[in-house]
């Protein structure tokens, strides 16, 4: 199980939003690359980057920041936000991302998404962002009209390499994780599932860990909790390592 520290980019700064709302942001660093390097120093094994400006604008805009992050760290990173065509995806990979995360395009342009997965095998994951059981798109401001169960088979057939599941109502709220929803998804998915939204304390990590032992669940993304100190990255990773060494 991997803990992915989140570096969310908005206006060139590292921020966190509440429930994905652009008007509810907290700035944690004016230098996203320095923030990324700090997470690596604290033991991060994988970094999660989101181009929030791209997510709201509909096209990636943070290529130079991703290059700066790549120059600052040696661990792999994944990035999402505003990636809705091959050229944007390719530019992020060329800038230093190891894999990309697709949201809107996967749900609203399935044929294009399938072509992207074929062009970049193993490097394309999907972000399934749910609120009230329905999947959202366009930076969580539009309703796709689809449920997770309805969308999942087609996404897997298209060549999705991994899935990030976000409970929007819990994102940035430090309100705990939706273990039941993640367990159901991980039981159905043959590709790795990553949790996002609501990972607030070590207890949340402990609640999720059993899923990694008997399903495709592989990790959790955490942002605000790490920045505000309710979850300590080194402590969480040490606890996970202890469980894995005991097996």
N, C-alpha and C positions, 0 to 999 in steps of 0.2 A: 504494500500500500504506500502510495506517494502523497505527500502534502505539497501542493503547488502554490507557492506564494503568488499573489496576483499583483501585477503592476498595470493599473488602468490609466490610460493616457487621455488627457483632455486639456486642450490649450497648452500643450507642451509640458504639462505637469502630471505628477502621479496623484490620482484622486480616487475616492470611492463615492459611489452614489447609493442612495437608499431606494430600493425597489426599482432601480434603473432610471430614476427620474433625473433629468439634466439639471433641474433647479434645486436638487437636494444633494449637493456635493460637498465633500470635505477634502481639502488639499493636504496631502501628507508629505509631498516632496516636490521641490521645483526642478529636480534633476532625476528623471526616471532611470537613467543609466546607473547613477550612483546608488539609487534605491535597489536596483537589481543586483548590483555587486554586493551590497550589504546582505541581501538574502542568501547569496552564494556563500559569503563568509560565515553565515549562521548555519550553513549545512544543507541548503536547498539542493535537491537533485534535479529539479525541473522547474522552469519558470512559465507562468501563465500571463500573457500580455493581451490587453484589449485596447484597440484603437476606438475609444468612445466617440471621438469626432467623426471617424469613418462610419461608425454604426448609425449615427444620427444623420450624416450627410449622404450616406449611400455609396460612398467610395473611399477607399483607403487613402489616408493622408499622412501617416506617421512613419514613412519609410526611413527618413533620416534618423529618427529616434530609435527605430529598431536596429539600424546599423550601429548606433552609439551603444546600445545595450549589448549587441553581439561583441563589440570591441571590449566591453567591460566585464564580460562573463565567459566562462568556459562550459557551463552546463547547457543542456538543450533548452529550447523555448518553443512554445506554441503561441500563435497569435490569431485573434479573431477581431471582427468589427469592420463592417463595410466591405467585406470581400465578396463581391457578387459577380466576378468574371475571372477568366483565366489570367488575363494580363496583371490584375491586381494580385492574385495569388502568386504568380511567378515573381513579381517584384518583391513581395515579402520574403519569399524563399531565397531570392538572390541577395536580399539585404541581411540575411542571417537567421531567419526563422527556420526551425527544423520541420515543423508541420503547421498546417493552417486549419482554422475552424470556420465552418460555413453555417449561417443561420437562415437568413431570408431566402437566399438563392436556392437552397436545398428544398424548401417548401413551396416556393412560388415559381421556380423554373426547373422542374425535375429533370428534364432532358439535358439542360446545360450542366446541371450538377453531376449527372451521370458521366457526361463527357469530361468534366473536370477530374472526377475520381479516376477515370481511365487514363487521363494524361499525366496524373501525379499519383500513381499507385502507392498506397500505404501512407500518404502524407496528408490526406484530407479527412477531417473529422466533422461531425455535425453538432451544433449546439441546439438542443431541444429545450426551449424556455417556456415553462408552463405556468399559467395562472388560472386557477379555478378549473383545472383539468384540460384547458385548451392551450394550444401552442401559439406563441406570439412571434411576430416578425418585425423588421424595420426598427431595431433598437427597442423592442418590447412595446411599441406604440400601436401596432396593428394586429388584428386577430386573423390568424391563418385560416380559421374555419375547420381546423383539423384537431383531432385528439392524438395523443402519443401513440396509442394502439393502432390507429388508422394509418399513421405516417410511417411507423417503424419498418414494416416489411419492405416497402419500396426503397427506403433509405439504405437498408442492408443489401438489397439486391443491386443497388447502384454502385456499391463498392466502398461504403463508409468504413473508415479504418478505426474510428473510435467515436464515442458519444459522450458529450457533456450535458448533464441534466441539471437545469436550474429551476428551483422553486422560486419564482419571482417574488411571491409574497414574503419570503424569508430573506431574500438577498439584501445584504447590507444592514439587516435588522438584528443580527446576532440572537436569533430566536430559536436556534436549534435546527437540526436537519430532519428532512422527511424520510425517515428510514424505510417506512413501508413502501413508498413510491419507488425508492431506489432499489429495494430488494426485488420488487416486481419487475422492474426494467432489467436489472442485472440477470435475473433468471431467464429472461427471454432473449437477451442479446448475446450473440457469439463473439462480439468484439468488445474491447475494454470500455467500461462505463466509469465516468468521473463525476463526482458530485460537486455542485456549486450552489451557493446560497444557504446561509444559516449556520455554517461551520464556525462556532463561536468559542468553544472551550475544548479542553482535552477530553471531557466526557463525550462530546460529539464525535471525536475521533474514535474513542473507545466503542461507541455505539455502532459506528460504521465498520470498524475493523472486521468483525465476523463475516461480513458480506464478502470480503476479499478472500476468504478461505473456502468458500463453496459456490462462487458465482464469478461472473466476468467483472465484478466491481474491482477497480484498480487504484482509486485515489480520490482525493478531495482538494478543491480549490478553496483557499481562504484569503481574504483581503483585510477588511476592516478589523477583524479579530486579531490578526497578527500585528497590524499597525497600532492598535490601541492596547495591546498587551493582554487581552483576555485569553489568548492562545499563544503559547510560547513555542516557536518552531523547533528549537533544539530539544525541548522537553518532549514534544509530540513525536519527533523522529526517534528519540531514545526509547520511548515507550513501545513504538512499533518494532524497533530493532530487537527489543527484549522479547516481545511476543514471537517474532520470527525465529530467533535463536533457540527458543525453547521447544520448537517443533521438531 
